Amino acid sequence: MTESLLSTTIKQLREEYHLTQQDLAFKSGVGLRFVRELEQGKPTVRMDKVNQVLELFNLQLGPVPIKTGNDE
């Protein structure tokens, strides 16, 4: 699995708030395995569960423009 912007962001926020993966899973109501897979960049994750995790940080998933080689 490769890290993505989402997985990197989740991990950075968790560390910034001094939470273990277990703490994050418990506080957001998802499983520890889900948090681990999310931080490892699993390409298929449930958006509702991702939003449960992001809600702790007052964030949510949303559409963003795709960067192409022509974008500057």
PDB file of N, CA, C, O and CB in Angstrom:
ATOM      1  N   MET A   1       0.835  -1.171   0.000  1.00  0.00           N
ATOM      2  CA  MET A   1       0.000   0.000   0.000  1.00  0.00           C
ATOM      3  C   MET A   1       0.888   1.245   0.000  1.00  0.00           C
ATOM      4  O   MET A   1       1.913   1.285   0.680  1.00  0.00           O
ATOM      5  CB  MET A   1      -0.954  -0.008   1.211  1.00  0.00           C
ATOM      6  N   THR A   2       0.491   2.244  -0.755  1.00  0.00           N
ATOM      7  CA  THR A   2       1.261   3.481  -0.805  1.00  0.00           C
ATOM      8  C   THR A   2       0.529   4.574  -0.059  1.00  0.00           C
ATOM      9  O   THR A   2      -0.701   4.629  -0.043  1.00  0.00           O
ATOM     10  CB  THR A   2       1.524   3.907  -2.254  1.00  0.00           C
ATOM     11  N   GLU A   3       1.305   5.437   0.557  1.00  0.00           N
ATOM     12  CA  GLU A   3       0.699   6.528   1.295  1.00  0.00           C
ATOM     13  C   GLU A   3       0.089   7.536   0.330  1.00  0.00           C
ATOM     14  O   GLU A   3       0.640   7.817  -0.734  1.00  0.00           O
ATOM     15  CB  GLU A   3       1.732   7.206   2.206  1.00  0.00           C
ATOM     16  N   SER A   4      -1.051   8.065   0.723  1.00  0.00           N
ATOM     17  CA  SER A   4      -1.736   9.079  -0.062  1.00  0.00           C
ATOM     18  C   SER A   4      -1.816  10.351   0.774  1.00  0.00           C
ATOM     19  O   SER A   4      -1.428  10.363   1.943  1.00  0.00           O
ATOM     20  CB  SER A   4      -3.158   8.597  -0.500  1.00  0.00           C
ATOM     21  N   LEU A   5      -2.315  11.404   0.172  1.00  0.00           N
ATOM     22  CA  LEU A   5      -2.498  12.645   0.920  1.00  0.00           C
ATOM     23  C   LEU A   5      -3.421  12.409   2.107  1.00  0.00           C
ATOM     24  O   LEU A   5      -3.191  12.946   3.190  1.00  0.00           O
ATOM     25  CB  LEU A   5      -3.065  13.753   0.010  1.00  0.00           C
ATOM     26  N   LEU A   6      -4.467  11.606   1.909  1.00  0.00           N
ATOM     27  CA  LEU A   6      -5.406  11.311   2.987  1.00  0.00           C
ATOM     28  C   LEU A   6      -4.713  10.564   4.125  1.00  0.00           C
ATOM     29  O   LEU A   6      -4.834  10.948   5.288  1.00  0.00           O
ATOM     30  CB  LEU A   6      -6.588  10.490   2.458  1.00  0.00           C
ATOM     31  N   SER A   7      -3.995   9.511   3.791  1.00  0.00           N
ATOM     32  CA  SER A   7      -3.350   8.716   4.842  1.00  0.00           C
ATOM     33  C   SER A   7      -2.294   9.529   5.581  1.00  0.00           C
ATOM     34  O   SER A   7      -2.164   9.415   6.800  1.00  0.00           O
ATOM     35  CB  SER A   7      -2.714   7.458   4.245  1.00  0.00           C
ATOM     36  N   THR A   8      -1.548  10.340   4.856  1.00  0.00           N
ATOM     37  CA  THR A   8      -0.532  11.184   5.478  1.00  0.00           C
ATOM     38  C   THR A   8      -1.169  12.217   6.396  1.00  0.00           C
ATOM     39  O   THR A   8      -0.671  12.470   7.493  1.00  0.00           O
ATOM     40  CB  THR A   8       0.312  11.880   4.409  1.00  0.00           C
ATOM     41  N   THR A   9      -2.265  12.809   5.951  1.00  0.00           N
ATOM     42  CA  THR A   9      -2.969  13.815   6.747  1.00  0.00           C
ATOM     43  C   THR A   9      -3.510  13.214   8.032  1.00  0.00           C
ATOM     44  O   THR A   9      -3.347  13.795   9.106  1.00  0.00           O
ATOM     45  CB  THR A   9      -4.107  14.435   5.942  1.00  0.00           C
ATOM     46  N   ILE A  10      -4.156  12.048   7.933  1.00  0.00           N
ATOM     47  CA  ILE A  10      -4.711  11.385   9.112  1.00  0.00           C
ATOM     48  C   ILE A  10      -3.601  11.092  10.121  1.00  0.00           C
ATOM     49  O   ILE A  10      -3.746  11.357  11.314  1.00  0.00           O
ATOM     50  CB  ILE A  10      -5.437  10.078   8.713  1.00  0.00           C
ATOM     51  N   LYS A  11      -2.513  10.553   9.635  1.00  0.00           N
ATOM     52  CA  LYS A  11      -1.401  10.209  10.531  1.00  0.00           C
ATOM     53  C   LYS A  11      -0.823  11.458  11.192  1.00  0.00           C
ATOM     54  O   LYS A  11      -0.556  11.453  12.393  1.00  0.00           O
ATOM     55  CB  LYS A  11      -0.297   9.464   9.757  1.00  0.00           C
ATOM     56  N   GLN A  12      -0.628  12.527  10.422  1.00  0.00           N
ATOM     57  CA  GLN A  12      -0.085  13.759  10.980  1.00  0.00           C
ATOM     58  C   GLN A  12      -1.018  14.356  12.029  1.00  0.00           C
ATOM     59  O   GLN A  12      -0.564  14.804  13.082  1.00  0.00           O
ATOM     60  CB  GLN A  12       0.169  14.770   9.872  1.00  0.00           C
ATOM     61  N   LEU A  13      -2.316  14.365  11.745  1.00  0.00           N
ATOM     62  CA  LEU A  13      -3.283  14.895  12.708  1.00  0.00           C
ATOM     63  C   LEU A  13      -3.300  14.061  13.984  1.00  0.00           C
ATOM     64  O   LEU A  13      -3.334  14.604  15.088  1.00  0.00           O
ATOM     65  CB  LEU A  13      -4.685  14.937  12.090  1.00  0.00           C
ATOM     66  N   ARG A  14      -3.276  12.752  13.828  1.00  0.00           N
ATOM     67  CA  ARG A  14      -3.278  11.867  14.991  1.00  0.00           C
ATOM     68  C   ARG A  14      -2.072  12.146  15.873  1.00  0.00           C
ATOM     69  O   ARG A  14      -2.194  12.239  17.095  1.00  0.00           O
ATOM     70  CB  ARG A  14      -3.288  10.395  14.554  1.00  0.00           C
ATOM     71  N   GLU A  15      -0.918  12.277  15.256  1.00  0.00           N
ATOM     72  CA  GLU A  15       0.305  12.534  16.016  1.00  0.00           C
ATOM     73  C   GLU A  15       0.288  13.936  16.635  1.00  0.00           C
ATOM     74  O   GLU A  15       0.751  14.124  17.760  1.00  0.00           O
ATOM     75  CB  GLU A  15       1.539  12.370  15.111  1.00  0.00           C
ATOM     76  N   GLU A  16      -0.244  14.915  15.902  1.00  0.00           N
ATOM     77  CA  GLU A  16      -0.339  16.280  16.411  1.00  0.00           C
ATOM     78  C   GLU A  16      -1.205  16.344  17.676  1.00  0.00           C
ATOM     79  O   GLU A  16      -0.925  17.114  18.594  1.00  0.00           O
ATOM     80  CB  GLU A  16      -0.913  17.209  15.330  1.00  0.00           C
ATOM     81  N   TYR A  17      -2.250  15.527  17.706  1.00  0.00           N
ATOM     82  CA  TYR A  17      -3.149  15.486  18.857  1.00  0.00           C
ATOM     83  C   TYR A  17      -2.712  14.448  19.905  1.00  0.00           C
ATOM     84  O   TYR A  17      -3.440  14.171  20.857  1.00  0.00           O
ATOM     85  CB  TYR A  17      -4.568  15.182  18.391  1.00  0.00           C
ATOM     86  N   HIS A  18      -1.537  13.894  19.716  1.00  0.00           N
ATOM     87  CA  HIS A  18      -0.949  12.930  20.657  1.00  0.00           C
ATOM     88  C   HIS A  18      -1.873  11.738  20.905  1.00  0.00           C
ATOM     89  O   HIS A  18      -2.091  11.330  22.045  1.00  0.00           O
ATOM     90  CB  HIS A  18      -0.631  13.618  21.985  1.00  0.00           C
ATOM     91  N   LEU A  19      -2.411  11.190  19.813  1.00  0.00           N
ATOM     92  CA  LEU A  19      -3.280  10.023  19.897  1.00  0.00           C
ATOM     93  C   LEU A  19      -2.560   8.802  19.342  1.00  0.00           C
ATOM     94  O   LEU A  19      -1.822   8.901  18.361  1.00  0.00           O
ATOM     95  CB  LEU A  19      -4.600  10.266  19.136  1.00  0.00           C
ATOM     96  N   THR A  20      -2.773   7.669  19.961  1.00  0.00           N
ATOM     97  CA  THR A  20      -2.307   6.418  19.378  1.00  0.00           C
ATOM     98  C   THR A  20      -3.337   5.993  18.334  1.00  0.00           C
ATOM     99  O   THR A  20      -4.431   6.553  18.273  1.00  0.00           O
ATOM    100  CB  THR A  20      -2.102   5.304  20.477  1.00  0.00           C
ATOM    101  N   GLN A  21      -2.990   5.019  17.529  1.00  0.00           N
ATOM    102  CA  GLN A  21      -3.966   4.496  16.581  1.00  0.00           C
ATOM    103  C   GLN A  21      -5.169   3.936  17.330  1.00  0.00           C
ATOM    104  O   GLN A  21      -6.308   4.084  16.887  1.00  0.00           O
ATOM    105  CB  GLN A  21      -3.332   3.411  15.686  1.00  0.00           C
ATOM    106  N   GLN A  22      -4.915   3.302  18.450  1.00  0.00           N
ATOM    107  CA  GLN A  22      -5.991   2.739  19.260  1.00  0.00           C
ATOM    108  C   GLN A  22      -6.898   3.846  19.811  1.00  0.00           C
ATOM    109  O   GLN A  22      -8.121   3.705  19.804  1.00  0.00           O
ATOM    110  CB  GLN A  22      -5.409   1.902  20.415  1.00  0.00           C
ATOM    111  N   ASP A  23      -6.306   4.940  20.284  1.00  0.00           N
ATOM    112  CA  ASP A  23      -7.092   6.078  20.764  1.00  0.00           C
ATOM    113  C   ASP A  23      -7.986   6.626  19.655  1.00  0.00           C
ATOM    114  O   ASP A  23      -9.174   6.872  19.862  1.00  0.00           O
ATOM    115  CB  ASP A  23      -6.167   7.186  21.295  1.00  0.00           C
ATOM    116  N   LEU A  24      -7.400   6.810  18.483  1.00  0.00           N
ATOM    117  CA  LEU A  24      -8.148   7.357  17.348  1.00  0.00           C
ATOM    118  C   LEU A  24      -9.307   6.445  16.971  1.00  0.00           C
ATOM    119  O   LEU A  24     -10.417   6.916  16.720  1.00  0.00           O
ATOM    120  CB  LEU A  24      -7.223   7.559  16.140  1.00  0.00           C
ATOM    121  N   ALA A  25      -9.055   5.158  16.932  1.00  0.00           N
ATOM    122  CA  ALA A  25     -10.112   4.198  16.597  1.00  0.00           C
ATOM    123  C   ALA A  25     -11.249   4.287  17.615  1.00  0.00           C
ATOM    124  O   ALA A  25     -12.419   4.340  17.236  1.00  0.00           O
ATOM    125  CB  ALA A  25      -9.547   2.757  16.547  1.00  0.00           C
ATOM    126  N   PHE A  26     -10.913   4.302  18.886  1.00  0.00           N
ATOM    127  CA  PHE A  26     -11.925   4.345  19.939  1.00  0.00           C
ATOM    128  C   PHE A  26     -12.724   5.642  19.893  1.00  0.00           C
ATOM    129  O   PHE A  26     -13.954   5.613  19.942  1.00  0.00           O
ATOM    130  CB  PHE A  26     -11.270   4.186  21.307  1.00  0.00           C
ATOM    131  N   LYS A  27     -12.047   6.765  19.799  1.00  0.00           N
ATOM    132  CA  LYS A  27     -12.712   8.067  19.828  1.00  0.00           C
ATOM    133  C   LYS A  27     -13.573   8.310  18.598  1.00  0.00           C
ATOM    134  O   LYS A  27     -14.561   9.040  18.674  1.00  0.00           O
ATOM    135  CB  LYS A  27     -11.687   9.167  19.950  1.00  0.00           C
ATOM    136  N   SER A  28     -13.216   7.712  17.467  1.00  0.00           N
ATOM    137  CA  SER A  28     -13.994   7.924  16.248  1.00  0.00           C
ATOM    138  C   SER A  28     -15.018   6.823  16.001  1.00  0.00           C
ATOM    139  O   SER A  28     -15.856   6.945  15.108  1.00  0.00           O
ATOM    140  CB  SER A  28     -13.068   8.025  15.062  1.00  0.00           C
ATOM    141  N   GLY A  29     -14.956   5.751  16.784  1.00  0.00           N
ATOM    142  CA  GLY A  29     -15.940   4.686  16.641  1.00  0.00           C
ATOM    143  C   GLY A  29     -15.700   3.742  15.481  1.00  0.00           C
ATOM    144  O   GLY A  29     -16.636   3.131  14.965  1.00  0.00           O
ATOM    145  N   VAL A  30     -14.447   3.622  15.069  1.00  0.00           N
ATOM    146  CA  VAL A  30     -14.085   2.667  14.019  1.00  0.00           C
ATOM    147  C   VAL A  30     -13.116   1.654  14.620  1.00  0.00           C
ATOM    148  O   VAL A  30     -12.635   1.827  15.740  1.00  0.00           O
ATOM    149  CB  VAL A  30     -13.449   3.393  12.772  1.00  0.00           C
ATOM    150  N   GLY A  31     -12.842   0.617  13.876  1.00  0.00           N
ATOM    151  CA  GLY A  31     -11.929  -0.406  14.360  1.00  0.00           C
ATOM    152  C   GLY A  31     -10.467  -0.016  14.200  1.00  0.00           C
ATOM    153  O   GLY A  31     -10.108   0.791  13.342  1.00  0.00           O
ATOM    154  N   LEU A  32      -9.641  -0.604  15.039  1.00  0.00           N
ATOM    155  CA  LEU A  32      -8.204  -0.363  14.972  1.00  0.00           C
ATOM    156  C   LEU A  32      -7.649  -0.783  13.610  1.00  0.00           C
ATOM    157  O   LEU A  32      -6.797  -0.098  13.045  1.00  0.00           O
ATOM    158  CB  LEU A  32      -7.480  -1.118  16.100  1.00  0.00           C
ATOM    159  N   ARG A  33      -8.124  -1.889  13.096  1.00  0.00           N
ATOM    160  CA  ARG A  33      -7.665  -2.350  11.783  1.00  0.00           C
ATOM    161  C   ARG A  33      -7.955  -1.308  10.705  1.00  0.00           C
ATOM    162  O   ARG A  33      -7.132  -1.083   9.817  1.00  0.00           O
ATOM    163  CB  ARG A  33      -8.334  -3.687  11.417  1.00  0.00           C
ATOM    164  N   PHE A  34      -9.135  -0.668  10.784  1.00  0.00           N
ATOM    165  CA  PHE A  34      -9.482   0.355   9.806  1.00  0.00           C
ATOM    166  C   PHE A  34      -8.499   1.518   9.868  1.00  0.00           C
ATOM    167  O   PHE A  34      -8.042   1.998   8.830  1.00  0.00           O
ATOM    168  CB  PHE A  34     -10.910   0.855  10.037  1.00  0.00           C
ATOM    169  N   VAL A  35      -8.170   1.975  11.071  1.00  0.00           N
ATOM    170  CA  VAL A  35      -7.230   3.089  11.233  1.00  0.00           C
ATOM    171  C   VAL A  35      -5.870   2.707  10.659  1.00  0.00           C
ATOM    172  O   VAL A  35      -5.244   3.500   9.955  1.00  0.00           O
ATOM    173  CB  VAL A  35      -7.094   3.485  12.727  1.00  0.00           C
ATOM    174  N   ARG A  36      -5.416   1.504  10.957  1.00  0.00           N
ATOM    175  CA  ARG A  36      -4.113   1.064  10.433  1.00  0.00           C
ATOM    176  C   ARG A  36      -4.108   1.037   8.910  1.00  0.00           C
ATOM    177  O   ARG A  36      -3.169   1.518   8.276  1.00  0.00           O
ATOM    178  CB  ARG A  36      -3.758  -0.327  10.977  1.00  0.00           C
ATOM    179  N   GLU A  37      -5.163   0.472   8.326  1.00  0.00           N
ATOM    180  CA  GLU A  37      -5.241   0.398   6.869  1.00  0.00           C
ATOM    181  C   GLU A  37      -5.363   1.791   6.254  1.00  0.00           C
ATOM    182  O   GLU A  37      -4.789   2.055   5.197  1.00  0.00           O
ATOM    183  CB  GLU A  37      -6.428  -0.473   6.443  1.00  0.00           C
ATOM    184  N   LEU A  38      -6.100   2.670   6.901  1.00  0.00           N
ATOM    185  CA  LEU A  38      -6.257   4.040   6.420  1.00  0.00           C
ATOM    186  C   LEU A  38      -4.910   4.752   6.398  1.00  0.00           C
ATOM    187  O   LEU A  38      -4.568   5.402   5.411  1.00  0.00           O
ATOM    188  CB  LEU A  38      -7.257   4.812   7.299  1.00  0.00           C
ATOM    189  N   GLU A  39      -4.153   4.635   7.469  1.00  0.00           N
ATOM    190  CA  GLU A  39      -2.844   5.285   7.537  1.00  0.00           C
ATOM    191  C   GLU A  39      -1.819   4.650   6.599  1.00  0.00           C
ATOM    192  O   GLU A  39      -0.846   5.299   6.216  1.00  0.00           O
ATOM    193  CB  GLU A  39      -2.325   5.241   8.956  1.00  0.00           C
ATOM    194  N   GLN A  40      -2.025   3.407   6.234  1.00  0.00           N
ATOM    195  CA  GLN A  40      -1.108   2.740   5.310  1.00  0.00           C
ATOM    196  C   GLN A  40      -1.476   3.014   3.862  1.00  0.00           C
ATOM    197  O   GLN A  40      -0.755   2.604   2.953  1.00  0.00           O
ATOM    198  CB  GLN A  40      -1.098   1.240   5.564  1.00  0.00           C
ATOM    199  N   GLY A  41      -2.591   3.702   3.635  1.00  0.00           N
ATOM    200  CA  GLY A  41      -2.962   4.081   2.281  1.00  0.00           C
ATOM    201  C   GLY A  41      -3.747   3.037   1.521  1.00  0.00           C
ATOM    202  O   GLY A  41      -3.670   2.980   0.294  1.00  0.00           O
ATOM    203  N   LYS A  42      -4.507   2.202   2.229  1.00  0.00           N
ATOM    204  CA  LYS A  42      -5.327   1.209   1.542  1.00  0.00           C
ATOM    205  C   LYS A  42      -6.191   1.931   0.502  1.00  0.00           C
ATOM    206  O   LYS A  42      -6.866   2.904   0.838  1.00  0.00           O
ATOM    207  CB  LYS A  42      -6.216   0.405   2.560  1.00  0.00           C
ATOM    208  N   PRO A  43      -6.182   1.475  -0.741  1.00  0.00           N
ATOM    209  CA  PRO A  43      -6.876   2.200  -1.807  1.00  0.00           C
ATOM    210  C   PRO A  43      -8.404   2.119  -1.748  1.00  0.00           C
ATOM    211  O   PRO A  43      -9.086   2.946  -2.354  1.00  0.00           O
ATOM    212  CB  PRO A  43      -6.419   1.682  -3.124  1.00  0.00           C
ATOM    213  N   THR A  44      -8.944   1.148  -1.035  1.00  0.00           N
ATOM    214  CA  THR A  44     -10.398   1.022  -0.936  1.00  0.00           C
ATOM    215  C   THR A  44     -10.813   1.089   0.525  1.00  0.00           C
ATOM    216  O   THR A  44     -10.626   0.134   1.279  1.00  0.00           O
ATOM    217  CB  THR A  44     -10.888  -0.300  -1.584  1.00  0.00           C
ATOM    218  N   VAL A  45     -11.374   2.216   0.916  1.00  0.00           N
ATOM    219  CA  VAL A  45     -11.880   2.398   2.280  1.00  0.00           C
ATOM    220  C   VAL A  45     -13.274   3.009   2.190  1.00  0.00           C
ATOM    221  O   VAL A  45     -13.607   3.687   1.218  1.00  0.00           O
ATOM    222  CB  VAL A  45     -10.919   3.305   3.136  1.00  0.00           C
ATOM    223  N   ARG A  46     -14.070   2.763   3.202  1.00  0.00           N
ATOM    224  CA  ARG A  46     -15.427   3.304   3.219  1.00  0.00           C
ATOM    225  C   ARG A  46     -15.397   4.787   3.564  1.00  0.00           C
ATOM    226  O   ARG A  46     -14.814   5.201   4.566  1.00  0.00           O
ATOM    227  CB  ARG A  46     -16.308   2.536   4.226  1.00  0.00           C
ATOM    228  N   MET A  47     -16.040   5.574   2.710  1.00  0.00           N
ATOM    229  CA  MET A  47     -16.043   7.017   2.920  1.00  0.00           C
ATOM    230  C   MET A  47     -16.733   7.406   4.218  1.00  0.00           C
ATOM    231  O   MET A  47     -16.309   8.351   4.883  1.00  0.00           O
ATOM    232  CB  MET A  47     -16.715   7.709   1.758  1.00  0.00           C
ATOM    233  N   ASP A  48     -17.798   6.688   4.590  1.00  0.00           N
ATOM    234  CA  ASP A  48     -18.485   7.036   5.824  1.00  0.00           C
ATOM    235  C   ASP A  48     -17.576   6.854   7.037  1.00  0.00           C
ATOM    236  O   ASP A  48     -17.620   7.648   7.976  1.00  0.00           O
ATOM    237  CB  ASP A  48     -19.743   6.195   5.982  1.00  0.00           C
ATOM    238  N   LYS A  49     -16.762   5.816   7.013  1.00  0.00           N
ATOM    239  CA  LYS A  49     -15.831   5.587   8.121  1.00  0.00           C
ATOM    240  C   LYS A  49     -14.696   6.612   8.111  1.00  0.00           C
ATOM    241  O   LYS A  49     -14.253   7.066   9.165  1.00  0.00           O
ATOM    242  CB  LYS A  49     -15.255   4.163   8.049  1.00  0.00           C
ATOM    243  N   VAL A  50     -14.232   6.970   6.920  1.00  0.00           N
ATOM    244  CA  VAL A  50     -13.198   8.007   6.829  1.00  0.00           C
ATOM    245  C   VAL A  50     -13.735   9.301   7.427  1.00  0.00           C
ATOM    246  O   VAL A  50     -13.031   9.985   8.170  1.00  0.00           O
ATOM    247  CB  VAL A  50     -12.750   8.228   5.349  1.00  0.00           C
ATOM    248  N   ASN A  51     -14.986   9.637   7.103  1.00  0.00           N
ATOM    249  CA  ASN A  51     -15.582  10.853   7.656  1.00  0.00           C
ATOM    250  C   ASN A  51     -15.761  10.766   9.169  1.00  0.00           C
ATOM    251  O   ASN A  51     -15.680  11.785   9.856  1.00  0.00           O
ATOM    252  CB  ASN A  51     -16.924  11.124   6.994  1.00  0.00           C
ATOM    253  N   GLN A  52     -16.001   9.579   9.696  1.00  0.00           N
ATOM    254  CA  GLN A  52     -16.081   9.412  11.153  1.00  0.00           C
ATOM    255  C   GLN A  52     -14.749   9.799  11.793  1.00  0.00           C
ATOM    256  O   GLN A  52     -14.718  10.471  12.824  1.00  0.00           O
ATOM    257  CB  GLN A  52     -16.454   7.947  11.522  1.00  0.00           C
ATOM    258  N   VAL A  53     -13.665   9.376  11.180  1.00  0.00           N
ATOM    259  CA  VAL A  53     -12.334   9.692  11.697  1.00  0.00           C
ATOM    260  C   VAL A  53     -12.049  11.191  11.535  1.00  0.00           C
ATOM    261  O   VAL A  53     -11.588  11.846  12.469  1.00  0.00           O
ATOM    262  CB  VAL A  53     -11.251   8.851  10.968  1.00  0.00           C
ATOM    263  N   LEU A  54     -12.327  11.720  10.349  1.00  0.00           N
ATOM    264  CA  LEU A  54     -12.041  13.125  10.083  1.00  0.00           C
ATOM    265  C   LEU A  54     -12.864  14.070  10.952  1.00  0.00           C
ATOM    266  O   LEU A  54     -12.423  15.176  11.261  1.00  0.00           O
ATOM    267  CB  LEU A  54     -12.292  13.430   8.630  1.00  0.00           C
ATOM    268  N   GLU A  55     -14.047  13.638  11.341  1.00  0.00           N
ATOM    269  CA  GLU A  55     -14.925  14.483  12.151  1.00  0.00           C
ATOM    270  C   GLU A  55     -14.257  14.899  13.470  1.00  0.00           C
ATOM    271  O   GLU A  55     -14.523  15.986  13.983  1.00  0.00           O
ATOM    272  CB  GLU A  55     -16.239  13.749  12.439  1.00  0.00           C
ATOM    273  N   LEU A  56     -13.405  14.049  14.009  1.00  0.00           N
ATOM    274  CA  LEU A  56     -12.675  14.405  15.235  1.00  0.00           C
ATOM    275  C   LEU A  56     -11.831  15.655  15.060  1.00  0.00           C
ATOM    276  O   LEU A  56     -11.554  16.366  16.026  1.00  0.00           O
ATOM    277  CB  LEU A  56     -11.787  13.254  15.670  1.00  0.00           C
ATOM    278  N   PHE A  57     -11.423  15.920  13.827  1.00  0.00           N
ATOM    279  CA  PHE A  57     -10.558  17.056  13.519  1.00  0.00           C
ATOM    280  C   PHE A  57     -11.315  18.162  12.780  1.00  0.00           C
ATOM    281  O   PHE A  57     -10.704  19.044  12.177  1.00  0.00           O
ATOM    282  CB  PHE A  57      -9.367  16.595  12.686  1.00  0.00           C
ATOM    283  N   ASN A  58     -12.647  18.108  12.830  1.00  0.00           N
ATOM    284  CA  ASN A  58     -13.513  19.074  12.143  1.00  0.00           C
ATOM    285  C   ASN A  58     -13.232  19.138  10.645  1.00  0.00           C
ATOM    286  O   ASN A  58     -13.181  20.219  10.057  1.00  0.00           O
ATOM    287  CB  ASN A  58     -13.339  20.456  12.753  1.00  0.00           C
ATOM    288  N   LEU A  59     -13.052  17.977  10.041  1.00  0.00           N
ATOM    289  CA  LEU A  59     -12.817  17.850   8.604  1.00  0.00           C
ATOM    290  C   LEU A  59     -13.800  16.839   8.021  1.00  0.00           C
ATOM    291  O   LEU A  59     -14.428  16.074   8.753  1.00  0.00           O
ATOM    292  CB  LEU A  59     -11.347  17.421   8.314  1.00  0.00           C
ATOM    293  N   GLN A  60     -13.925  16.848   6.692  1.00  0.00           N
ATOM    294  CA  GLN A  60     -14.709  15.837   5.993  1.00  0.00           C
ATOM    295  C   GLN A  60     -14.170  15.679   4.579  1.00  0.00           C
ATOM    296  O   GLN A  60     -13.490  16.563   4.057  1.00  0.00           O
ATOM    297  CB  GLN A  60     -16.216  16.213   5.972  1.00  0.00           C
ATOM    298  N   LEU A  61     -14.480  14.551   3.972  1.00  0.00           N
ATOM    299  CA  LEU A  61     -14.082  14.319   2.587  1.00  0.00           C
ATOM    300  C   LEU A  61     -14.872  15.233   1.666  1.00  0.00           C
ATOM    301  O   LEU A  61     -16.007  15.603   1.965  1.00  0.00           O
ATOM    302  CB  LEU A  61     -14.291  12.841   2.192  1.00  0.00           C
ATOM    303  N   GLY A  62     -14.273  15.589   0.562  1.00  0.00           N
ATOM    304  CA  GLY A  62     -14.972  16.413  -0.410  1.00  0.00           C
ATOM    305  C   GLY A  62     -14.272  16.348  -1.749  1.00  0.00           C
ATOM    306  O   GLY A  62     -13.117  15.928  -1.832  1.00  0.00           O
ATOM    307  N   PRO A  63     -14.964  16.761  -2.801  1.00  0.00           N
ATOM    308  CA  PRO A  63     -14.350  16.739  -4.125  1.00  0.00           C
ATOM    309  C   PRO A  63     -13.284  17.827  -4.251  1.00  0.00           C
ATOM    310  O   PRO A  63     -13.461  18.961  -3.806  1.00  0.00           O
ATOM    311  CB  PRO A  63     -15.418  16.915  -5.213  1.00  0.00           C
ATOM    312  N   VAL A  64     -12.192  17.444  -4.862  1.00  0.00           N
ATOM    313  CA  VAL A  64     -11.103  18.386  -5.120  1.00  0.00           C
ATOM    314  C   VAL A  64     -10.664  18.220  -6.571  1.00  0.00           C
ATOM    315  O   VAL A  64     -10.790  17.134  -7.135  1.00  0.00           O
ATOM    316  CB  VAL A  64      -9.901  18.157  -4.136  1.00  0.00           C
ATOM    317  N   PRO A  65     -10.155  19.276  -7.172  1.00  0.00           N
ATOM    318  CA  PRO A  65      -9.707  19.164  -8.551  1.00  0.00           C
ATOM    319  C   PRO A  65      -8.538  18.192  -8.687  1.00  0.00           C
ATOM    320  O   PRO A  65      -7.702  18.085  -7.789  1.00  0.00           O
ATOM    321  CB  PRO A  65      -9.311  20.531  -9.083  1.00  0.00           C
ATOM    322  N   ILE A  66      -8.486  17.499  -9.791  1.00  0.00           N
ATOM    323  CA  ILE A  66      -7.382  16.584 -10.074  1.00  0.00           C
ATOM    324  C   ILE A  66      -6.247  17.384 -10.691  1.00  0.00           C
ATOM    325  O   ILE A  66      -6.448  18.144 -11.638  1.00  0.00           O
ATOM    326  CB  ILE A  66      -7.831  15.423 -11.020  1.00  0.00           C
ATOM    327  N   LYS A  67      -5.053  17.202 -10.144  1.00  0.00           N
ATOM    328  CA  LYS A  67      -3.881  17.903 -10.695  1.00  0.00           C
ATOM    329  C   LYS A  67      -3.380  17.130 -11.903  1.00  0.00           C
ATOM    330  O   LYS A  67      -3.215  15.911 -11.857  1.00  0.00           O
ATOM    331  CB  LYS A  67      -2.744  18.055  -9.622  1.00  0.00           C
ATOM    332  N   THR A  68      -3.148  17.843 -12.961  1.00  0.00           N
ATOM    333  CA  THR A  68      -2.583  17.236 -14.156  1.00  0.00           C
ATOM    334  C   THR A  68      -1.216  17.851 -14.406  1.00  0.00           C
ATOM    335  O   THR A  68      -0.834  18.815 -13.744  1.00  0.00           O
ATOM    336  CB  THR A  68      -3.518  17.428 -15.386  1.00  0.00           C
ATOM    337  N   GLY A  69      -0.500  17.311 -15.335  1.00  0.00           N
ATOM    338  CA  GLY A  69       0.832  17.830 -15.656  1.00  0.00           C
ATOM    339  C   GLY A  69       0.786  19.256 -16.184  1.00  0.00           C
ATOM    340  O   GLY A  69       1.795  19.959 -16.159  1.00  0.00           O
ATOM    341  N   ASN A  70      -0.391  19.693 -16.668  1.00  0.00           N
ATOM    342  CA  ASN A  70      -0.521  21.034 -17.237  1.00  0.00           C
ATOM    343  C   ASN A  70      -0.857  22.092 -16.203  1.00  0.00           C
ATOM    344  O   ASN A  70      -0.791  23.285 -16.501  1.00  0.00           O
ATOM    345  CB  ASN A  70      -1.572  21.035 -18.304  1.00  0.00           C
ATOM    346  N   ASP A  71      -1.217  21.685 -14.993  1.00  0.00           N
ATOM    347  CA  ASP A  71      -1.595  22.638 -13.947  1.00  0.00           C
ATOM    348  C   ASP A  71      -0.367  23.373 -13.421  1.00  0.00           C
ATOM    349  O   ASP A  71       0.647  22.754 -13.100  1.00  0.00           O
ATOM    350  CB  ASP A  71      -2.318  21.918 -12.794  1.00  0.00           C
ATOM    351  N   GLU A  72      -0.464  24.675 -13.337  1.00  0.00           N
ATOM    352  CA  GLU A  72       0.626  25.457 -12.745  1.00  0.00           C
ATOM    353  C   GLU A  72       0.070  26.589 -11.962  1.00  0.00           C
ATOM    354  O   GLU A  72       0.826  27.369 -11.383  1.00  0.00           O
ATOM    355  CB  GLU A  72       1.579  25.979 -13.804  1.00  0.00           C
TER     356      GLU A  72
END
